[in-house]
Amino acid sequence: MAQALLRLPAVKAESGASRSTIYLRIQQGLWPKPVRLGPRSVAWPSGEVAAINTARIAGKTDDEIRVLVVKLEAARKYPANAL
């Protein structure tokens, strides 16, 4: 299944967080790192943004979200539907 890549304005709209908050959460391990699209552009997989939002809505703790972020980033290297 193809996943859309969301640029920063879309991620801000989906999460309700500002740019500085998103990058602070990345440093804290509470948000997945972006995927590099080119030398000056990045994006986030839409499924990862949705998973983090769902975890926040469900009231997961920061430690639980950190574990989720590690799993999401690891899944990039070994996707279930790899060719």
LUMMAR-605436 format. One record per atom (N, C-alpha, C, O): residue number from 1; x negated, y negated, z negated; atom name; residue in three letters. Coordinates in steps of 0.1 Angstrom, whole numbers, plus 5000, padded with zeros to 4 digits. Each point is the difference from the previous one (the first is absolute). Layout:
BEGIN
PT,ketor,px,py,pz,zator,zafi
PT,NUM,X,Y,Z,CA,ala $
...
REM end
This chain:
BEGIN
PT,ketor,px,py,pz,zator,zafi
PT,1,4992,5012,5000,N,met $
PT,1,5008,4988,5000,CA,met $
PT,1,4991,4988,5000,C,met $
PT,1,4991,4998,4992,O,met $
PT,2,5012,4993,5017,N,ala $
PT,2,4992,4987,5001,CA,ala $
PT,2,5003,4991,4989,C,ala $
PT,2,5012,4998,4996,O,ala $
PT,3,4978,4995,4999,N,gln $
PT,3,5002,4990,4990,CA,gln $
PT,3,4997,4986,5005,C,gln $
PT,3,4990,4999,5007,O,gln $
PT,4,5017,4991,4990,N,ala $
PT,4,4997,4987,5004,CA,ala $
PT,4,4989,4994,4991,C,ala $
PT,4,4999,5004,4988,O,ala $
PT,5,4993,4988,5017,N,leu $
PT,5,4990,4992,4993,CA,leu $
PT,5,5005,4986,4997,C,leu $
PT,5,5004,4993,5009,O,leu $
PT,6,4997,5003,4979,N,leu $
PT,6,5005,4987,4996,CA,leu $
PT,6,4989,4991,4997,C,leu $
PT,6,4991,5002,4992,O,leu $
PT,7,5009,4986,5015,N,arg $
PT,7,4991,4990,4997,CA,arg $
PT,7,5004,4992,4987,C,arg $
PT,7,5011,5003,4995,O,arg $
PT,8,4980,4989,5000,N,leu $
PT,8,5002,4993,4987,CA,leu $
PT,8,5014,4993,4999,C,leu $
PT,8,5006,5002,4989,O,leu $
PT,9,4998,4990,5020,N,pro $
PT,9,5013,4994,4998,CA,pro $
PT,9,5012,5010,4998,C,pro $
PT,9,5009,4997,4992,O,pro $
PT,10,4990,5014,5015,N,ala $
PT,10,5011,5010,4998,CA,ala $
PT,10,4998,5007,4986,C,ala $
PT,10,5010,5003,4994,O,ala $
PT,11,4978,5000,5002,N,val $
PT,11,4998,5006,4987,CA,val $
PT,11,5004,4990,4989,C,val $
PT,11,5006,5005,4990,O,val $
PT,12,4991,4982,5012,N,lys $
PT,12,5005,4990,4990,CA,lys $
PT,12,5015,5001,4999,C,lys $
PT,12,5006,4999,4989,O,lys $
PT,13,5001,5001,5022,N,ala $
PT,13,5015,5000,5001,CA,ala $
PT,13,5005,5013,4993,C,ala $
PT,13,5010,4999,4993,O,ala $
PT,14,4984,5012,5010,N,glu $
PT,14,5005,5013,4995,CA,glu $
PT,14,4998,5001,4985,C,glu $
PT,14,5008,5005,4993,O,glu $
PT,15,4980,4990,5002,N,ser $
PT,15,4997,5002,4986,CA,ser $
PT,15,5004,4989,4991,C,ser $
PT,15,5002,5001,4988,O,ser $
PT,16,5000,4987,5018,N,gly $
PT,16,5003,4988,4992,CA,gly $
PT,16,4988,4994,4993,C,gly $
PT,16,5002,4991,4992,O,gly $
PT,17,4986,5014,5011,N,ala $
PT,17,4988,4996,4994,CA,ala $
PT,17,4993,4990,5009,C,ala $
PT,17,5001,5001,5012,O,ala $
PT,18,4991,4990,4982,N,ser $
PT,18,4992,4991,5008,CA,ser $
PT,18,4987,5007,5005,C,ser $
PT,18,4997,5011,4995,O,ser $
PT,19,4996,4982,5014,N,arg $
PT,19,4988,5005,5005,CA,arg $
PT,19,4990,5003,4988,C,arg $
PT,19,4993,5010,5000,O,arg $
PT,20,5006,4980,4992,N,ser $
PT,20,4990,5001,4989,CA,ser $
PT,20,5004,5012,4990,C,ser $
PT,20,4991,5007,4995,O,ser $
PT,21,5022,4995,5003,N,thr $
PT,21,5004,5011,4991,CA,thr $
PT,21,4997,5013,5007,C,thr $
PT,21,4996,5010,4993,O,thr $
PT,22,5007,4991,5020,N,ile $
PT,22,4997,5013,5007,CA,ile $
PT,22,4985,5003,4999,C,ile $
PT,22,4996,5012,4997,O,ile $
PT,23,4995,4979,5005,N,tyr $
PT,23,4986,5002,5000,CA,tyr $
PT,23,4995,5002,4985,C,tyr $
PT,23,4991,5008,4998,O,tyr $
PT,24,5015,4986,4993,N,leu $
PT,24,4997,5003,4986,CA,leu $
PT,24,5004,5014,4996,C,leu $
PT,24,4992,5007,4994,O,leu $
PT,25,5020,4998,5011,N,arg $
PT,25,5004,5013,4997,CA,arg $
PT,25,4991,5010,5007,C,arg $
PT,25,4998,5011,4995,O,arg $
PT,26,4997,4986,5016,N,ile $
PT,26,4990,5009,5007,CA,ile $
PT,26,4988,5002,4991,C,ile $
PT,26,4995,5011,4998,O,ile $
PT,27,5000,4978,4997,N,gln $
PT,27,4988,5000,4991,CA,gln $
PT,27,5003,5008,4987,C,gln $
PT,27,4991,5007,4995,O,gln $
PT,28,5022,4993,5000,N,gln $
PT,28,5004,5007,4988,CA,gln $
PT,28,5003,5014,5003,C,gln $
PT,28,5003,5008,4991,O,gln $
PT,29,4997,4996,5022,N,gly $
PT,29,5004,5014,5003,CA,gly $
PT,29,5015,5002,5001,C,gly $
PT,29,5005,5011,5000,O,gly $
PT,30,5003,4978,5000,N,leu $
PT,30,5014,5001,5000,CA,leu $
PT,30,5007,4998,5013,C,leu $
PT,30,5012,5000,5002,O,leu $
PT,31,4980,4999,5009,N,trp $
PT,31,5005,4998,5013,CA,trp $
PT,31,4990,5007,5010,C,trp $
PT,31,4988,4998,4998,O,trp $
PT,32,5016,5009,5012,N,pro $
PT,32,4990,5006,5009,CA,pro $
PT,32,4992,4990,5008,C,pro $
PT,32,5005,4989,5003,O,pro $
PT,33,4983,5014,5000,N,lys $
PT,33,4992,4991,5009,CA,lys $
PT,33,5005,5000,5014,C,lys $
PT,33,5006,5010,5004,O,lys $
PT,34,4993,4979,5003,N,pro $
PT,34,5005,4999,5013,CA,pro $
PT,34,4992,5009,5010,C,pro $
PT,34,4988,5004,4997,O,pro $
PT,35,5018,4999,5014,N,val $
PT,35,4993,5007,5011,CA,val $
PT,35,4995,4989,5010,C,val $
PT,35,5007,4990,5003,O,val $
PT,36,4980,5011,5000,N,arg $
PT,36,4994,4990,5009,CA,arg $
PT,36,5004,5003,5014,C,arg $
PT,36,4999,5011,5006,O,arg $
PT,37,5006,4978,5001,N,leu $
PT,37,5005,5001,5014,CA,leu $
PT,37,4989,4994,5009,C,leu $
PT,37,5000,5004,5012,O,leu $
PT,38,4992,4988,4983,N,gly $
PT,38,4990,4993,5008,CA,gly $
PT,38,4990,4993,4991,C,gly $
PT,38,5002,5001,4987,O,gly $
PT,39,4989,4991,5018,N,pro $
PT,39,4991,4993,4991,CA,pro $
PT,39,5006,4990,4991,C,pro $
PT,39,4995,4997,4989,O,pro $
PT,40,5017,4998,5015,N,arg $
PT,40,5006,4989,4991,CA,arg $
PT,40,5015,5003,4998,C,arg $
PT,40,5007,4991,4996,O,arg $
PT,41,4997,5021,5005,N,ser $
PT,41,5014,5003,4998,CA,ser $
PT,41,5002,5013,4992,C,ser $
PT,41,4993,5010,5003,O,ser $
PT,42,5017,4990,4989,N,val $
PT,42,5003,5012,4992,CA,val $
PT,42,5015,5002,4999,C,val $
PT,42,5008,4991,5003,O,val $
PT,43,4997,5021,4993,N,ala $
PT,43,5014,5003,4999,CA,ala $
PT,43,5001,5011,4990,C,ala $
PT,43,4991,5007,4996,O,ala $
PT,44,5021,4995,4999,N,trp $
PT,44,5003,5011,4991,CA,trp $
PT,44,5011,5009,5006,C,trp $
PT,44,5009,4996,5007,O,trp $
PT,45,4989,5018,4992,N,pro $
PT,45,5010,5009,5005,CA,pro $
PT,45,5014,4997,4992,C,pro $
PT,45,5000,4999,4988,O,pro $
PT,46,5010,5001,5020,N,ser $
PT,46,5013,4996,4994,CA,ser $
PT,46,5005,5010,4990,C,ser $
PT,46,5006,4996,4990,O,ser $
PT,47,4990,5017,5011,N,gly $
PT,47,5004,5010,4991,CA,gly $
PT,47,4993,4998,4986,C,gly $
PT,47,5006,5003,4990,O,gly $
PT,48,4982,4992,5010,N,glu $
PT,48,4993,4997,4988,CA,glu $
PT,48,5006,4988,4993,C,glu $
PT,48,5002,5000,4987,O,glu $
PT,49,5002,4990,5020,N,val $
PT,49,5007,4988,4994,CA,val $
PT,49,5013,5005,4994,C,val $
PT,49,5003,4995,4989,O,val $
PT,50,5004,5013,5018,N,ala $
PT,50,5013,5005,4995,CA,ala $
PT,50,4998,5008,4987,C,ala $
PT,50,5008,4999,4991,O,ala $
PT,51,4982,5010,5009,N,ala $
PT,51,4997,5008,4989,CA,ala $
PT,51,4997,4992,4987,C,ala $
PT,51,5004,5003,4989,O,ala $
PT,52,4988,4987,5013,N,ile $
PT,52,4996,4991,4989,CA,ile $
PT,52,5013,4993,4995,C,ile $
PT,52,5002,4999,4988,O,ile $
PT,53,5005,4995,5021,N,asn $
PT,53,5013,4993,4996,CA,asn $
PT,53,5009,5010,4992,C,asn $
PT,53,5006,4996,4990,O,asn $
PT,54,4996,5016,5015,N,thr $
PT,54,5008,5010,4994,CA,thr $
PT,54,4995,5003,4986,C,thr $
PT,54,5008,5001,4990,O,thr $
PT,55,4979,5000,5008,N,ala $
PT,55,4994,5003,4987,CA,ala $
PT,55,5003,4988,4990,C,ala $
PT,55,5003,5002,4989,O,ala $
PT,56,4995,4986,5016,N,arg $
PT,56,5003,4988,4992,CA,arg $
PT,56,5015,5000,4996,C,arg $
PT,56,5003,4997,4988,O,arg $
PT,57,5006,5005,5021,N,ile $
PT,57,5014,5000,4997,CA,ile $
PT,57,5004,5011,4990,C,ile $
PT,57,5008,4998,4991,O,ile $
PT,58,4985,5013,5010,N,ala $
PT,58,5002,5012,4991,CA,ala $
PT,58,4995,4997,4986,C,ala $
PT,58,5002,5008,4991,O,ala $
PT,59,4990,4981,5007,N,gly $
PT,59,4994,4997,4987,CA,gly $
PT,59,4988,5008,4997,C,gly $
PT,59,4997,5002,4988,O,gly $
PT,60,4996,5003,5022,N,lys $
PT,60,4987,5007,4997,CA,lys $
PT,60,4990,4991,4993,C,lys $
PT,60,5000,4988,5003,O,lys $
PT,61,4992,5018,4989,N,thr $
PT,61,4990,4992,4993,CA,thr $
PT,61,4988,4997,5010,C,thr $
PT,61,4999,5006,5010,O,thr $
PT,62,4993,4985,4986,N,asp $
PT,62,4988,4996,5008,CA,asp $
PT,62,4991,5012,5002,C,asp $
PT,62,4995,5002,5011,O,asp $
PT,63,5004,5007,4979,N,asp $
PT,63,4991,5012,5001,CA,asp $
PT,63,5006,5009,5010,C,asp $
PT,63,4993,5006,5008,O,asp $
PT,64,5020,4996,4992,N,glu $
PT,64,5007,5009,5010,CA,glu $
PT,64,4999,4994,5014,C,glu $
PT,64,4998,5008,5010,O,glu $
PT,65,5002,4979,4992,N,ile $
PT,65,4999,4994,5013,CA,ile $
PT,65,4986,5001,5005,C,ile $
PT,65,4998,5002,5012,O,ile $
PT,66,4992,4997,4979,N,arg $
PT,66,4986,5002,5004,CA,arg $
PT,66,4998,5014,5006,C,arg $
PT,66,4993,5002,5010,O,arg $
PT,67,5013,5008,4983,N,val $
PT,67,4999,5014,5005,CA,val $
PT,67,5007,5001,5014,C,val $
PT,67,4995,5006,5009,O,val $
PT,68,5016,4987,4993,N,leu $
PT,68,5007,5000,5012,CA,leu $
PT,68,4991,4994,5011,C,leu $
PT,68,5000,5005,5011,O,leu $
PT,69,4994,4984,4986,N,val $
PT,69,4991,4993,5010,CA,val $
PT,69,4989,5009,5004,C,val $
PT,69,4997,5001,5012,O,val $
PT,70,4997,5006,4979,N,val $
PT,70,4989,5010,5003,CA,val $
PT,70,5006,5010,5010,C,val $
PT,70,4993,5004,5010,O,val $
PT,71,5018,5002,4987,N,lys $
PT,71,5006,5010,5009,CA,lys $
PT,71,5003,4994,5014,C,lys $
PT,71,4998,5007,5010,O,lys $
PT,72,5008,4981,4990,N,leu $
PT,72,5003,4994,5013,CA,leu $
PT,72,4988,4998,5009,C,leu $
PT,72,5000,5003,5011,O,leu $
PT,73,4989,4992,4982,N,glu $
PT,73,4988,4997,5008,CA,glu $
PT,73,4993,5014,5004,C,glu $
PT,73,4994,5000,5011,O,glu $
PT,74,5007,5010,4981,N,ala $
PT,74,4994,5013,5003,CA,ala $
PT,74,5008,5006,5012,C,ala $
PT,74,4994,5007,5008,O,ala $
PT,75,5019,4991,4992,N,ala $
PT,75,5008,5005,5011,CA,ala $
PT,75,4997,4994,5014,C,ala $
PT,75,5003,5006,5010,O,ala $
PT,76,4991,4983,4990,N,arg $
PT,76,4995,4994,5013,CA,arg $
PT,76,4989,5008,5006,C,arg $
PT,76,5000,5001,5012,O,arg $
PT,77,4992,5005,4980,N,lys $
PT,77,4989,5008,5005,CA,lys $
PT,77,5004,5014,5004,C,lys $
PT,77,4995,5006,5010,O,lys $
PT,78,5015,4999,4984,N,tyr $
PT,78,5005,5014,5003,CA,tyr $
PT,78,5015,5000,5001,C,tyr $
PT,78,5007,5005,4992,O,tyr $
PT,79,4999,4989,5019,N,pro $
PT,79,5014,4999,5002,CA,pro $
PT,79,5006,5014,5002,C,pro $
PT,79,4993,5009,5006,O,pro $
PT,80,5019,4993,4989,N,ala $
PT,80,5007,5013,5001,CA,ala $
PT,80,5002,5004,5014,C,ala $
PT,80,5000,5012,5003,O,ala $
PT,81,5003,4979,5006,N,asn $
PT,81,5003,5003,5014,CA,asn $
PT,81,4988,4997,5009,C,asn $
PT,81,5002,4995,5012,O,asn $
PT,82,4986,5007,4984,N,ala $
PT,82,4988,4998,5008,CA,ala $
PT,82,5001,5009,5013,C,ala $
PT,82,5004,5011,4999,O,ala $
PT,83,4990,4983,5011,N,leu $
PT,83,5000,5008,5013,CA,leu $
PT,83,4990,5011,4999,C,leu $
PT,83,4999,5007,5010,O,leu $
REM end
